[in-house]
């Protein structure tokens, strides 16, 4: 509904302007409060970080003092060096023991390295010769047969006879008669 009266129109415009002014004032206050809240949060975070830093520094100081005390009282560089030297000596002795235990008593001491090399070369040559012979060898089924081309007797005609006069097969077992 629209009014045509200029006085009513002016009154409505005046009220609308006041509402807009209040709106802007509230928005400004809201922005100021948000800024203040941000500043408070930032200050609280700063205080929290400072407290954490203080406790971290205190812990580092305490650890530093404890480490210094431990090194001064319990760890002496000379003792550590001596311990390392002792360990090295023990390892050397252990190595010598292992070498002594691993000696081969069956191998004479007078074997010359050159003699061993010569024997190894000879064995390699023999192995190569065997391989060449195997490669050039003809399988038995391809070799010429020593059997006659035609049978010379009837099968079973030459059956062996055991000592007791009984006929036996090729394995020496008695044949059934």
Buried (B, 14 or more C-beta within 10 A) or exposed (E): EEEEEEEEEEEEEEEEEEEEEEEEEEEEEEEEEEEEEEEEEEEEEEEEEEEEEEEEEEEEEEEEEEEEEEEEEEEEEEEEEEEEEEEEEEEEEEEEEEEEEEEEEEEEEEEEEEEEEEEEEEEEEEEEEEEEEEEEEEEEEEEEEEEEEEEEEEEEEEEEEEEEEEEBEEEEEEEEE
